[in-house]
Amino acid sequence: MEVYNYMEELVYRYIDEVLKKYNNVCKCEKCRLDMTAYALNNLPPQYTVTEKGKLFTKVKEMESQYGVDIIREVTKAIEVVSEEPRHETH
């Protein structure tokens, strides 16, 4: 196993879920990547190097405050990126 930031997996998953609640937001790949980067820059990394470490991080994810923090940052990222998307509009 290599060094792995489990937070990336979580942010990708939460972005998919939270974006479902937004109808008038661009969901193109560029915007989604910008949202992901923004959220990850505001969340602590969760690096693991073993399967045991990855399992421990998954258990930590079940803590309600942990999920709330991720949703908060993902929501903020969606709002910031949607206000000023960095791609050309059609």
HTML snippet that shows the backbone in 3Dmol.js (N, CA, C, O; Angstrom):
<script src="https://3Dmol.org/build/3Dmol-min.js"></script>
<div id="view" style="width:600px;height:400px;position:relative"></div>
<script>
const pdb = `
ATOM      1  N   MET A   1       0.846  -1.184   0.000  1.00  0.00           N
ATOM      2  CA  MET A   1       0.000   0.000   0.000  1.00  0.00           C
ATOM      3  C   MET A   1       0.886   1.239   0.000  1.00  0.00           C
ATOM      4  O   MET A   1       1.965   1.238   0.591  1.00  0.00           O
ATOM      5  N   GLU A   2       0.435   2.274  -0.652  1.00  0.00           N
ATOM      6  CA  GLU A   2       1.152   3.541  -0.701  1.00  0.00           C
ATOM      7  C   GLU A   2       0.530   4.528   0.278  1.00  0.00           C
ATOM      8  O   GLU A   2      -0.490   4.240   0.902  1.00  0.00           O
ATOM      9  N   VAL A   3       1.147   5.678   0.403  1.00  0.00           N
ATOM     10  CA  VAL A   3       0.559   6.737   1.210  1.00  0.00           C
ATOM     11  C   VAL A   3      -0.745   7.151   0.533  1.00  0.00           C
ATOM     12  O   VAL A   3      -0.777   7.416  -0.669  1.00  0.00           O
ATOM     13  N   TYR A   4      -1.798   7.203   1.306  1.00  0.00           N
ATOM     14  CA  TYR A   4      -3.132   7.440   0.761  1.00  0.00           C
ATOM     15  C   TYR A   4      -3.857   8.457   1.637  1.00  0.00           C
ATOM     16  O   TYR A   4      -3.915   8.304   2.857  1.00  0.00           O
ATOM     17  N   ASN A   5      -4.408   9.496   1.012  1.00  0.00           N
ATOM     18  CA  ASN A   5      -5.189  10.490   1.745  1.00  0.00           C
ATOM     19  C   ASN A   5      -6.661  10.111   1.630  1.00  0.00           C
ATOM     20  O   ASN A   5      -7.309  10.397   0.623  1.00  0.00           O
ATOM     21  N   TYR A   6      -7.175   9.473   2.654  1.00  0.00           N
ATOM     22  CA  TYR A   6      -8.563   9.011   2.654  1.00  0.00           C
ATOM     23  C   TYR A   6      -9.546  10.169   2.559  1.00  0.00           C
ATOM     24  O   TYR A   6     -10.677   9.983   2.110  1.00  0.00           O
ATOM     25  N   MET A   7      -9.130  11.358   2.974  1.00  0.00           N
ATOM     26  CA  MET A   7     -10.012  12.525   2.908  1.00  0.00           C
ATOM     27  C   MET A   7     -10.430  12.804   1.459  1.00  0.00           C
ATOM     28  O   MET A   7     -11.543  13.272   1.219  1.00  0.00           O
ATOM     29  N   GLU A   8      -9.556  12.523   0.501  1.00  0.00           N
ATOM     30  CA  GLU A   8      -9.920  12.734  -0.906  1.00  0.00           C
ATOM     31  C   GLU A   8     -11.128  11.893  -1.283  1.00  0.00           C
ATOM     32  O   GLU A   8     -12.059  12.386  -1.920  1.00  0.00           O
ATOM     33  N   GLU A   9     -11.116  10.647  -0.899  1.00  0.00           N
ATOM     34  CA  GLU A   9     -12.238   9.753  -1.196  1.00  0.00           C
ATOM     35  C   GLU A   9     -13.531  10.275  -0.575  1.00  0.00           C
ATOM     36  O   GLU A   9     -14.590  10.254  -1.201  1.00  0.00           O
ATOM     37  N   LEU A  10     -13.425  10.741   0.661  1.00  0.00           N
ATOM     38  CA  LEU A  10     -14.606  11.258   1.348  1.00  0.00           C
ATOM     39  C   LEU A  10     -15.145  12.507   0.664  1.00  0.00           C
ATOM     40  O   LEU A  10     -16.353  12.639   0.468  1.00  0.00           O
ATOM     41  N   VAL A  11     -14.255  13.420   0.303  1.00  0.00           N
ATOM     42  CA  VAL A  11     -14.703  14.666  -0.325  1.00  0.00           C
ATOM     43  C   VAL A  11     -15.362  14.377  -1.667  1.00  0.00           C
ATOM     44  O   VAL A  11     -16.398  14.964  -1.978  1.00  0.00           O
ATOM     45  N   TYR A  12     -14.786  13.486  -2.469  1.00  0.00           N
ATOM     46  CA  TYR A  12     -15.419  13.120  -3.741  1.00  0.00           C
ATOM     47  C   TYR A  12     -16.830  12.587  -3.499  1.00  0.00           C
ATOM     48  O   TYR A  12     -17.768  12.952  -4.208  1.00  0.00           O
ATOM     49  N   ARG A  13     -16.970  11.736  -2.510  1.00  0.00           N
ATOM     50  CA  ARG A  13     -18.275  11.144  -2.213  1.00  0.00           C
ATOM     51  C   ARG A  13     -19.278  12.197  -1.736  1.00  0.00           C
ATOM     52  O   ARG A  13     -20.421  12.232  -2.192  1.00  0.00           O
ATOM     53  N   TYR A  14     -18.836  13.047  -0.817  1.00  0.00           N
ATOM     54  CA  TYR A  14     -19.738  14.073  -0.295  1.00  0.00           C
ATOM     55  C   TYR A  14     -20.104  15.102  -1.358  1.00  0.00           C
ATOM     56  O   TYR A  14     -21.235  15.587  -1.373  1.00  0.00           O
ATOM     57  N   ILE A  15     -19.183  15.444  -2.240  1.00  0.00           N
ATOM     58  CA  ILE A  15     -19.502  16.397  -3.306  1.00  0.00           C
ATOM     59  C   ILE A  15     -20.614  15.831  -4.173  1.00  0.00           C
ATOM     60  O   ILE A  15     -21.550  16.550  -4.522  1.00  0.00           O
ATOM     61  N   ASP A  16     -20.528  14.563  -4.526  1.00  0.00           N
ATOM     62  CA  ASP A  16     -21.587  13.946  -5.324  1.00  0.00           C
ATOM     63  C   ASP A  16     -22.935  14.052  -4.623  1.00  0.00           C
ATOM     64  O   ASP A  16     -23.943  14.373  -5.253  1.00  0.00           O
ATOM     65  N   GLU A  17     -22.955  13.787  -3.332  1.00  0.00           N
ATOM     66  CA  GLU A  17     -24.214  13.830  -2.577  1.00  0.00           C
ATOM     67  C   GLU A  17     -24.753  15.251  -2.428  1.00  0.00           C
ATOM     68  O   GLU A  17     -25.939  15.492  -2.652  1.00  0.00           O
ATOM     69  N   VAL A  18     -23.898  16.176  -2.056  1.00  0.00           N
ATOM     70  CA  VAL A  18     -24.351  17.546  -1.807  1.00  0.00           C
ATOM     71  C   VAL A  18     -24.757  18.229  -3.111  1.00  0.00           C
ATOM     72  O   VAL A  18     -25.714  19.003  -3.123  1.00  0.00           O
ATOM     73  N   LEU A  19     -24.050  17.959  -4.206  1.00  0.00           N
ATOM     74  CA  LEU A  19     -24.391  18.578  -5.493  1.00  0.00           C
ATOM     75  C   LEU A  19     -25.792  18.204  -5.972  1.00  0.00           C
ATOM     76  O   LEU A  19     -26.405  18.953  -6.733  1.00  0.00           O
ATOM     77  N   LYS A  20     -26.300  17.065  -5.539  1.00  0.00           N
ATOM     78  CA  LYS A  20     -27.657  16.662  -5.920  1.00  0.00           C
ATOM     79  C   LYS A  20     -28.694  17.665  -5.434  1.00  0.00           C
ATOM     80  O   LYS A  20     -29.787  17.756  -5.993  1.00  0.00           O
ATOM     81  N   LYS A  21     -28.352  18.415  -4.395  1.00  0.00           N
ATOM     82  CA  LYS A  21     -29.292  19.372  -3.811  1.00  0.00           C
ATOM     83  C   LYS A  21     -29.235  20.739  -4.490  1.00  0.00           C
ATOM     84  O   LYS A  21     -30.029  21.625  -4.173  1.00  0.00           O
ATOM     85  N   TYR A  22     -28.299  20.909  -5.421  1.00  0.00           N
ATOM     86  CA  TYR A  22     -28.142  22.176  -6.129  1.00  0.00           C
ATOM     87  C   TYR A  22     -28.569  22.000  -7.580  1.00  0.00           C
ATOM     88  O   TYR A  22     -27.998  21.186  -8.306  1.00  0.00           O
ATOM     89  N   ASN A  23     -29.577  22.765  -8.002  1.00  0.00           N
ATOM     90  CA  ASN A  23     -30.063  22.655  -9.375  1.00  0.00           C
ATOM     91  C   ASN A  23     -29.362  23.618 -10.328  1.00  0.00           C
ATOM     92  O   ASN A  23     -29.132  23.273 -11.487  1.00  0.00           O
ATOM     93  N   ASN A  24     -29.025  24.793  -9.872  1.00  0.00           N
ATOM     94  CA  ASN A  24     -28.484  25.825 -10.754  1.00  0.00           C
ATOM     95  C   ASN A  24     -26.988  26.028 -10.584  1.00  0.00           C
ATOM     96  O   ASN A  24     -26.496  27.155 -10.645  1.00  0.00           O
ATOM     97  N   VAL A  25     -26.276  24.949 -10.374  1.00  0.00           N
ATOM     98  CA  VAL A  25     -24.825  25.000 -10.188  1.00  0.00           C
ATOM     99  C   VAL A  25     -24.183  24.162 -11.285  1.00  0.00           C
ATOM    100  O   VAL A  25     -24.644  23.061 -11.589  1.00  0.00           O
ATOM    101  N   CYS A  26     -23.114  24.692 -11.877  1.00  0.00           N
ATOM    102  CA  CYS A  26     -22.394  23.941 -12.901  1.00  0.00           C
ATOM    103  C   CYS A  26     -21.755  22.703 -12.259  1.00  0.00           C
ATOM    104  O   CYS A  26     -21.132  22.790 -11.201  1.00  0.00           O
ATOM    105  N   LYS A  27     -21.919  21.574 -12.904  1.00  0.00           N
ATOM    106  CA  LYS A  27     -21.387  20.311 -12.387  1.00  0.00           C
ATOM    107  C   LYS A  27     -20.383  19.703 -13.354  1.00  0.00           C
ATOM    108  O   LYS A  27     -20.153  18.493 -13.343  1.00  0.00           O
ATOM    109  N   CYS A  28     -19.780  20.552 -14.198  1.00  0.00           N
ATOM    110  CA  CYS A  28     -18.790  20.048 -15.154  1.00  0.00           C
ATOM    111  C   CYS A  28     -17.552  19.561 -14.389  1.00  0.00           C
ATOM    112  O   CYS A  28     -17.387  19.853 -13.204  1.00  0.00           O
ATOM    113  N   GLU A  29     -16.698  18.825 -15.076  1.00  0.00           N
ATOM    114  CA  GLU A  29     -15.517  18.251 -14.433  1.00  0.00           C
ATOM    115  C   GLU A  29     -14.615  19.324 -13.836  1.00  0.00           C
ATOM    116  O   GLU A  29     -14.103  19.154 -12.730  1.00  0.00           O
ATOM    117  N   LYS A  30     -14.414  20.428 -14.554  1.00  0.00           N
ATOM    118  CA  LYS A  30     -13.552  21.514 -14.072  1.00  0.00           C
ATOM    119  C   LYS A  30     -14.093  22.086 -12.762  1.00  0.00           C
ATOM    120  O   LYS A  30     -13.341  22.257 -11.802  1.00  0.00           O
ATOM    121  N   CYS A  31     -15.369  22.377 -12.718  1.00  0.00           N
ATOM    122  CA  CYS A  31     -15.962  22.922 -11.493  1.00  0.00           C
ATOM    123  C   CYS A  31     -15.907  21.920 -10.349  1.00  0.00           C
ATOM    124  O   CYS A  31     -15.620  22.296  -9.213  1.00  0.00           O
ATOM    125  N   ARG A  32     -16.176  20.665 -10.629  1.00  0.00           N
ATOM    126  CA  ARG A  32     -16.138  19.630  -9.586  1.00  0.00           C
ATOM    127  C   ARG A  32     -14.721  19.489  -9.018  1.00  0.00           C
ATOM    128  O   ARG A  32     -14.547  19.324  -7.810  1.00  0.00           O
ATOM    129  N   LEU A  33     -13.720  19.554  -9.888  1.00  0.00           N
ATOM    130  CA  LEU A  33     -12.335  19.480  -9.410  1.00  0.00           C
ATOM    131  C   LEU A  33     -11.973  20.708  -8.586  1.00  0.00           C
ATOM    132  O   LEU A  33     -11.281  20.589  -7.575  1.00  0.00           O
ATOM    133  N   ASP A  34     -12.430  21.884  -9.002  1.00  0.00           N
ATOM    134  CA  ASP A  34     -12.183  23.092  -8.214  1.00  0.00           C
ATOM    135  C   ASP A  34     -12.852  22.993  -6.849  1.00  0.00           C
ATOM    136  O   ASP A  34     -12.271  23.387  -5.838  1.00  0.00           O
ATOM    137  N   MET A  35     -14.065  22.471  -6.820  1.00  0.00           N
ATOM    138  CA  MET A  35     -14.783  22.292  -5.550  1.00  0.00           C
ATOM    139  C   MET A  35     -14.030  21.317  -4.647  1.00  0.00           C
ATOM    140  O   MET A  35     -13.890  21.545  -3.446  1.00  0.00           O
ATOM    141  N   THR A  36     -13.557  20.243  -5.238  1.00  0.00           N
ATOM    142  CA  THR A  36     -12.815  19.236  -4.478  1.00  0.00           C
ATOM    143  C   THR A  36     -11.548  19.839  -3.887  1.00  0.00           C
ATOM    144  O   THR A  36     -11.264  19.662  -2.702  1.00  0.00           O
ATOM    145  N   ALA A  37     -10.789  20.551  -4.714  1.00  0.00           N
ATOM    146  CA  ALA A  37      -9.538  21.158  -4.244  1.00  0.00           C
ATOM    147  C   ALA A  37      -9.811  22.174  -3.132  1.00  0.00           C
ATOM    148  O   ALA A  37      -9.098  22.213  -2.130  1.00  0.00           O
ATOM    149  N   TYR A  38     -10.839  22.988  -3.315  1.00  0.00           N
ATOM    150  CA  TYR A  38     -11.179  23.991  -2.301  1.00  0.00           C
ATOM    151  C   TYR A  38     -11.506  23.316  -0.965  1.00  0.00           C
ATOM    152  O   TYR A  38     -10.997  23.715   0.083  1.00  0.00           O
ATOM    153  N   ALA A  39     -12.348  22.305  -1.013  1.00  0.00           N
ATOM    154  CA  ALA A  39     -12.734  21.614   0.223  1.00  0.00           C
ATOM    155  C   ALA A  39     -11.533  20.930   0.870  1.00  0.00           C
ATOM    156  O   ALA A  39     -11.346  21.016   2.083  1.00  0.00           O
ATOM    157  N   LEU A  40     -10.716  20.251   0.060  1.00  0.00           N
ATOM    158  CA  LEU A  40      -9.550  19.549   0.614  1.00  0.00           C
ATOM    159  C   LEU A  40      -8.553  20.510   1.255  1.00  0.00           C
ATOM    160  O   LEU A  40      -7.900  20.163   2.239  1.00  0.00           O
ATOM    161  N   ASN A  41      -8.435  21.703   0.707  1.00  0.00           N
ATOM    162  CA  ASN A  41      -7.519  22.690   1.283  1.00  0.00           C
ATOM    163  C   ASN A  41      -8.005  23.219   2.626  1.00  0.00           C
ATOM    164  O   ASN A  41      -7.236  23.831   3.367  1.00  0.00           O
ATOM    165  N   ASN A  42      -9.276  22.987   2.942  1.00  0.00           N
ATOM    166  CA  ASN A  42      -9.838  23.463   4.203  1.00  0.00           C
ATOM    167  C   ASN A  42     -10.162  22.340   5.179  1.00  0.00           C
ATOM    168  O   ASN A  42     -10.776  22.574   6.220  1.00  0.00           O
ATOM    169  N   LEU A  43      -9.752  21.134   4.846  1.00  0.00           N
ATOM    170  CA  LEU A  43      -9.971  19.985   5.723  1.00  0.00           C
ATOM    171  C   LEU A  43      -8.630  19.335   6.060  1.00  0.00           C
ATOM    172  O   LEU A  43      -7.699  19.381   5.257  1.00  0.00           O
ATOM    173  N   PRO A  44      -8.529  18.734   7.235  1.00  0.00           N
ATOM    174  CA  PRO A  44      -7.266  18.063   7.576  1.00  0.00           C
ATOM    175  C   PRO A  44      -7.102  16.787   6.761  1.00  0.00           C
ATOM    176  O   PRO A  44      -8.061  16.033   6.597  1.00  0.00           O
ATOM    177  N   PRO A  45      -5.904  16.537   6.249  1.00  0.00           N
ATOM    178  CA  PRO A  45      -5.690  15.287   5.515  1.00  0.00           C
ATOM    179  C   PRO A  45      -5.796  14.093   6.455  1.00  0.00           C
ATOM    180  O   PRO A  45      -5.563  14.209   7.658  1.00  0.00           O
ATOM    181  N   GLN A  46      -6.145  12.972   5.899  1.00  0.00           N
ATOM    182  CA  GLN A  46      -6.245  11.726   6.672  1.00  0.00           C
ATOM    183  C   GLN A  46      -5.385  10.675   5.976  1.00  0.00           C
ATOM    184  O   GLN A  46      -5.899   9.764   5.327  1.00  0.00           O
ATOM    185  N   TYR A  47      -4.077  10.817   6.122  1.00  0.00           N
ATOM    186  CA  TYR A  47      -3.144   9.915   5.454  1.00  0.00           C
ATOM    187  C   TYR A  47      -3.074   8.574   6.153  1.00  0.00           C
ATOM    188  O   TYR A  47      -3.053   8.491   7.381  1.00  0.00           O
ATOM    189  N   THR A  48      -3.039   7.531   5.349  1.00  0.00           N
ATOM    190  CA  THR A  48      -2.844   6.180   5.868  1.00  0.00           C
ATOM    191  C   THR A  48      -1.820   5.472   4.984  1.00  0.00           C
ATOM    192  O   THR A  48      -1.607   5.851   3.831  1.00  0.00           O
ATOM    193  N   VAL A  49      -1.198   4.454   5.535  1.00  0.00           N
ATOM    194  CA  VAL A  49      -0.260   3.654   4.752  1.00  0.00           C
ATOM    195  C   VAL A  49      -0.547   2.160   4.885  1.00  0.00           C
ATOM    196  O   VAL A  49       0.119   1.335   4.260  1.00  0.00           O
ATOM    197  N   THR A  50      -1.536   1.823   5.698  1.00  0.00           N
ATOM    198  CA  THR A  50      -1.890   0.419   5.873  1.00  0.00           C
ATOM    199  C   THR A  50      -3.403   0.259   5.775  1.00  0.00           C
ATOM    200  O   THR A  50      -4.148   1.229   5.914  1.00  0.00           O
ATOM    201  N   GLU A  51      -3.839  -0.938   5.539  1.00  0.00           N
ATOM    202  CA  GLU A  51      -5.273  -1.218   5.526  1.00  0.00           C
ATOM    203  C   GLU A  51      -5.886  -0.955   6.904  1.00  0.00           C
ATOM    204  O   GLU A  51      -7.019  -0.485   7.007  1.00  0.00           O
ATOM    205  N   LYS A  52      -5.128  -1.261   7.957  1.00  0.00           N
ATOM    206  CA  LYS A  52      -5.615  -1.023   9.315  1.00  0.00           C
ATOM    207  C   LYS A  52      -5.854   0.473   9.531  1.00  0.00           C
ATOM    208  O   LYS A  52      -6.856   0.869  10.126  1.00  0.00           O
ATOM    209  N   GLY A  53      -4.929   1.296   9.044  1.00  0.00           N
ATOM    210  CA  GLY A  53      -5.092   2.745   9.156  1.00  0.00           C
ATOM    211  C   GLY A  53      -6.296   3.237   8.384  1.00  0.00           C
ATOM    212  O   GLY A  53      -7.014   4.125   8.842  1.00  0.00           O
ATOM    213  N   LYS A  54      -6.519   2.661   7.212  1.00  0.00           N
ATOM    214  CA  LYS A  54      -7.672   3.043   6.402  1.00  0.00           C
ATOM    215  C   LYS A  54      -8.970   2.666   7.110  1.00  0.00           C
ATOM    216  O   LYS A  54      -9.933   3.433   7.093  1.00  0.00           O
ATOM    217  N   LEU A  55      -8.997   1.489   7.731  1.00  0.00           N
ATOM    218  CA  LEU A  55     -10.185   1.069   8.473  1.00  0.00           C
ATOM    219  C   LEU A  55     -10.435   1.977   9.666  1.00  0.00           C
ATOM    220  O   LEU A  55     -11.582   2.320   9.954  1.00  0.00           O
ATOM    221  N   PHE A  56      -9.368   2.374  10.366  1.00  0.00           N
ATOM    222  CA  PHE A  56      -9.515   3.282  11.505  1.00  0.00           C
ATOM    223  C   PHE A  56     -10.112   4.609  11.043  1.00  0.00           C
ATOM    224  O   PHE A  56     -10.972   5.175  11.717  1.00  0.00           O
ATOM    225  N   THR A  57      -9.657   5.100   9.901  1.00  0.00           N
ATOM    226  CA  THR A  57     -10.172   6.358   9.371  1.00  0.00           C
ATOM    227  C   THR A  57     -11.633   6.218   8.971  1.00  0.00           C
ATOM    228  O   THR A  57     -12.415   7.150   9.160  1.00  0.00           O
ATOM    229  N   LYS A  58     -12.014   5.071   8.421  1.00  0.00           N
ATOM    230  CA  LYS A  58     -13.417   4.845   8.066  1.00  0.00           C
ATOM    231  C   LYS A  58     -14.296   4.855   9.312  1.00  0.00           C
ATOM    232  O   LYS A  58     -15.407   5.385   9.286  1.00  0.00           O
ATOM    233  N   VAL A  59     -13.803   4.273  10.396  1.00  0.00           N
ATOM    234  CA  VAL A  59     -14.559   4.279  11.648  1.00  0.00           C
ATOM    235  C   VAL A  59     -14.708   5.715  12.152  1.00  0.00           C
ATOM    236  O   VAL A  59     -15.776   6.107  12.623  1.00  0.00           O
ATOM    237  N   LYS A  60     -13.639   6.488  12.051  1.00  0.00           N
ATOM    238  CA  LYS A  60     -13.689   7.886  12.481  1.00  0.00           C
ATOM    239  C   LYS A  60     -14.725   8.670  11.679  1.00  0.00           C
ATOM    240  O   LYS A  60     -15.356   9.589  12.201  1.00  0.00           O
ATOM    241  N   GLU A  61     -14.896   8.304  10.409  1.00  0.00           N
ATOM    242  CA  GLU A  61     -15.870   8.975   9.550  1.00  0.00           C
ATOM    243  C   GLU A  61     -17.281   8.860  10.107  1.00  0.00           C
ATOM    244  O   GLU A  61     -18.119   9.729   9.864  1.00  0.00           O
ATOM    245  N   MET A  62     -17.548   7.798  10.850  1.00  0.00           N
ATOM    246  CA  MET A  62     -18.880   7.581  11.389  1.00  0.00           C
ATOM    247  C   MET A  62     -19.227   8.566  12.508  1.00  0.00           C
ATOM    248  O   MET A  62     -20.396   8.703  12.871  1.00  0.00           O
ATOM    249  N   GLU A  63     -18.238   9.240  13.046  1.00  0.00           N
ATOM    250  CA  GLU A  63     -18.514  10.248  14.072  1.00  0.00           C
ATOM    251  C   GLU A  63     -19.277  11.391  13.419  1.00  0.00           C
ATOM    252  O   GLU A  63     -18.877  11.879  12.362  1.00  0.00           O
ATOM    253  N   SER A  64     -20.361  11.819  14.030  1.00  0.00           N
ATOM    254  CA  SER A  64     -21.228  12.812  13.408  1.00  0.00           C
ATOM    255  C   SER A  64     -20.512  14.137  13.138  1.00  0.00           C
ATOM    256  O   SER A  64     -20.730  14.734  12.084  1.00  0.00           O
ATOM    257  N   GLN A  65     -19.675  14.610  14.045  1.00  0.00           N
ATOM    258  CA  GLN A  65     -19.003  15.890  13.832  1.00  0.00           C
ATOM    259  C   GLN A  65     -18.049  15.820  12.648  1.00  0.00           C
ATOM    260  O   GLN A  65     -17.877  16.805  11.929  1.00  0.00           O
ATOM    261  N   TYR A  66     -17.438  14.683  12.444  1.00  0.00           N
ATOM    262  CA  TYR A  66     -16.514  14.484  11.331  1.00  0.00           C
ATOM    263  C   TYR A  66     -17.248  14.687  10.006  1.00  0.00           C
ATOM    264  O   TYR A  66     -16.767  15.406   9.130  1.00  0.00           O
ATOM    265  N   GLY A  67     -18.406  14.058   9.864  1.00  0.00           N
ATOM    266  CA  GLY A  67     -19.217  14.206   8.656  1.00  0.00           C
ATOM    267  C   GLY A  67     -19.736  15.617   8.483  1.00  0.00           C
ATOM    268  O   GLY A  67     -19.775  16.136   7.368  1.00  0.00           O
ATOM    269  N   VAL A  68     -20.137  16.243   9.584  1.00  0.00           N
ATOM    270  CA  VAL A  68     -20.634  17.618   9.539  1.00  0.00           C
ATOM    271  C   VAL A  68     -19.541  18.561   9.034  1.00  0.00           C
ATOM    272  O   VAL A  68     -19.814  19.450   8.228  1.00  0.00           O
ATOM    273  N   ASP A  69     -18.326  18.372   9.497  1.00  0.00           N
ATOM    274  CA  ASP A  69     -17.215  19.217   9.059  1.00  0.00           C
ATOM    275  C   ASP A  69     -16.973  19.077   7.556  1.00  0.00           C
ATOM    276  O   ASP A  69     -16.730  20.068   6.866  1.00  0.00           O
ATOM    277  N   ILE A  70     -17.040  17.863   7.061  1.00  0.00           N
ATOM    278  CA  ILE A  70     -16.821  17.636   5.632  1.00  0.00           C
ATOM    279  C   ILE A  70     -17.953  18.262   4.819  1.00  0.00           C
ATOM    280  O   ILE A  70     -17.698  18.934   3.820  1.00  0.00           O
ATOM    281  N   ILE A  71     -19.186  18.049   5.236  1.00  0.00           N
ATOM    282  CA  ILE A  71     -20.331  18.626   4.521  1.00  0.00           C
ATOM    283  C   ILE A  71     -20.249  20.148   4.523  1.00  0.00           C
ATOM    284  O   ILE A  71     -20.535  20.788   3.511  1.00  0.00           O
ATOM    285  N   ARG A  72     -19.860  20.726   5.651  1.00  0.00           N
ATOM    286  CA  ARG A  72     -19.732  22.187   5.726  1.00  0.00           C
ATOM    287  C   ARG A  72     -18.728  22.699   4.703  1.00  0.00           C
ATOM    288  O   ARG A  72     -19.014  23.656   3.983  1.00  0.00           O
ATOM    289  N   GLU A  73     -17.563  22.080   4.628  1.00  0.00           N
ATOM    290  CA  GLU A  73     -16.526  22.532   3.697  1.00  0.00           C
ATOM    291  C   GLU A  73     -16.901  22.260   2.243  1.00  0.00           C
ATOM    292  O   GLU A  73     -16.589  23.064   1.364  1.00  0.00           O
ATOM    293  N   VAL A  74     -17.557  21.151   1.985  1.00  0.00           N
ATOM    294  CA  VAL A  74     -18.007  20.845   0.626  1.00  0.00           C
ATOM    295  C   VAL A  74     -19.057  21.864   0.188  1.00  0.00           C
ATOM    296  O   VAL A  74     -19.011  22.355  -0.940  1.00  0.00           O
ATOM    297  N   THR A  75     -19.996  22.182   1.065  1.00  0.00           N
ATOM    298  CA  THR A  75     -21.032  23.167   0.749  1.00  0.00           C
ATOM    299  C   THR A  75     -20.401  24.530   0.475  1.00  0.00           C
ATOM    300  O   THR A  75     -20.770  25.209  -0.482  1.00  0.00           O
ATOM    301  N   LYS A  76     -19.469  24.916   1.302  1.00  0.00           N
ATOM    302  CA  LYS A  76     -18.764  26.182   1.104  1.00  0.00           C
ATOM    303  C   LYS A  76     -18.027  26.184  -0.239  1.00  0.00           C
ATOM    304  O   LYS A  76     -18.051  27.183  -0.957  1.00  0.00           O
ATOM    305  N   ALA A  77     -17.385  25.087  -0.571  1.00  0.00           N
ATOM    306  CA  ALA A  77     -16.658  24.969  -1.842  1.00  0.00           C
ATOM    307  C   ALA A  77     -17.607  25.105  -3.031  1.00  0.00           C
ATOM    308  O   ALA A  77     -17.286  25.788  -4.003  1.00  0.00           O
ATOM    309  N   ILE A  78     -18.760  24.468  -2.960  1.00  0.00           N
ATOM    310  CA  ILE A  78     -19.748  24.557  -4.034  1.00  0.00           C
ATOM    311  C   ILE A  78     -20.196  25.998  -4.213  1.00  0.00           C
ATOM    312  O   ILE A  78     -20.294  26.487  -5.338  1.00  0.00           O
ATOM    313  N   GLU A  79     -20.465  26.672  -3.117  1.00  0.00           N
ATOM    314  CA  GLU A  79     -20.924  28.060  -3.201  1.00  0.00           C
ATOM    315  C   GLU A  79     -19.847  28.984  -3.765  1.00  0.00           C
ATOM    316  O   GLU A  79     -20.142  29.833  -4.605  1.00  0.00           O
ATOM    317  N   VAL A  80     -18.613  28.829  -3.317  1.00  0.00           N
ATOM    318  CA  VAL A  80     -17.519  29.689  -3.792  1.00  0.00           C
ATOM    319  C   VAL A  80     -17.262  29.467  -5.274  1.00  0.00           C
ATOM    320  O   VAL A  80     -17.168  30.425  -6.041  1.00  0.00           O
ATOM    321  N   VAL A  81     -17.149  28.214  -5.677  1.00  0.00           N
ATOM    322  CA  VAL A  81     -16.845  27.913  -7.080  1.00  0.00           C
ATOM    323  C   VAL A  81     -18.006  28.315  -7.989  1.00  0.00           C
ATOM    324  O   VAL A  81     -17.780  28.815  -9.090  1.00  0.00           O
ATOM    325  N   SER A  82     -19.232  28.105  -7.547  1.00  0.00           N
ATOM    326  CA  SER A  82     -20.372  28.436  -8.406  1.00  0.00           C
ATOM    327  C   SER A  82     -20.533  29.940  -8.584  1.00  0.00           C
ATOM    328  O   SER A  82     -21.104  30.381  -9.581  1.00  0.00           O
ATOM    329  N   GLU A  83     -20.041  30.733  -7.641  1.00  0.00           N
ATOM    330  CA  GLU A  83     -20.099  32.195  -7.786  1.00  0.00           C
ATOM    331  C   GLU A  83     -19.165  32.690  -8.868  1.00  0.00           C
ATOM    332  O   GLU A  83     -19.485  33.650  -9.570  1.00  0.00           O
ATOM    333  N   GLU A  84     -18.005  32.048  -9.016  1.00  0.00           N
ATOM    334  CA  GLU A  84     -17.021  32.457 -10.013  1.00  0.00           C
ATOM    335  C   GLU A  84     -16.366  31.235 -10.640  1.00  0.00           C
ATOM    336  O   GLU A  84     -15.207  30.941 -10.347  1.00  0.00           O
ATOM    337  N   PRO A  85     -17.085  30.520 -11.497  1.00  0.00           N
ATOM    338  CA  PRO A  85     -16.477  29.357 -12.142  1.00  0.00           C
ATOM    339  C   PRO A  85     -15.311  29.777 -13.025  1.00  0.00           C
ATOM    340  O   PRO A  85     -15.337  30.846 -13.634  1.00  0.00           O
ATOM    341  N   ARG A  86     -14.287  28.930 -13.092  1.00  0.00           N
ATOM    342  CA  ARG A  86     -13.079  29.275 -13.840  1.00  0.00           C
ATOM    343  C   ARG A  86     -13.075  28.692 -15.244  1.00  0.00           C
ATOM    344  O   ARG A  86     -12.009  28.487 -15.824  1.00  0.00           O
ATOM    345  N   HIS A  87     -14.234  28.426 -15.791  1.00  0.00           N
ATOM    346  CA  HIS A  87     -14.308  27.938 -17.163  1.00  0.00           C
ATOM    347  C   HIS A  87     -15.135  28.913 -17.986  1.00  0.00           C
ATOM    348  O   HIS A  87     -15.861  29.746 -17.444  1.00  0.00           O
ATOM    349  N   GLU A  88     -15.014  28.796 -19.292  1.00  0.00           N
ATOM    350  CA  GLU A  88     -15.787  29.685 -20.141  1.00  0.00           C
ATOM    351  C   GLU A  88     -17.227  29.184 -20.235  1.00  0.00           C
ATOM    352  O   GLU A  88     -17.480  27.985 -20.346  1.00  0.00           O
ATOM    353  N   THR A  89     -18.146  30.116 -20.188  1.00  0.00           N
ATOM    354  CA  THR A  89     -19.554  29.737 -20.321  1.00  0.00           C
ATOM    355  C   THR A  89     -19.919  29.618 -21.791  1.00  0.00           C
ATOM    356  O   THR A  89     -19.283  30.221 -22.655  1.00  0.00           O
ATOM    357  N   HIS A  90     -20.930  28.847 -22.055  1.00  0.00           N
ATOM    358  CA  HIS A  90     -21.337  28.612 -23.448  1.00  0.00           C
ATOM    359  C   HIS A  90     -22.421  29.568 -23.848  1.00  0.00           C
ATOM    360  O   HIS A  90     -22.894  29.525 -24.984  1.00  0.00           O
TER     361      HIS A  90
END
`;
const viewer = $3Dmol.createViewer("view");
viewer.addModel(pdb, "pdb");
viewer.setStyle({}, {cartoon: {color: "spectrum"}});
viewer.zoomTo();
viewer.render();
</script>
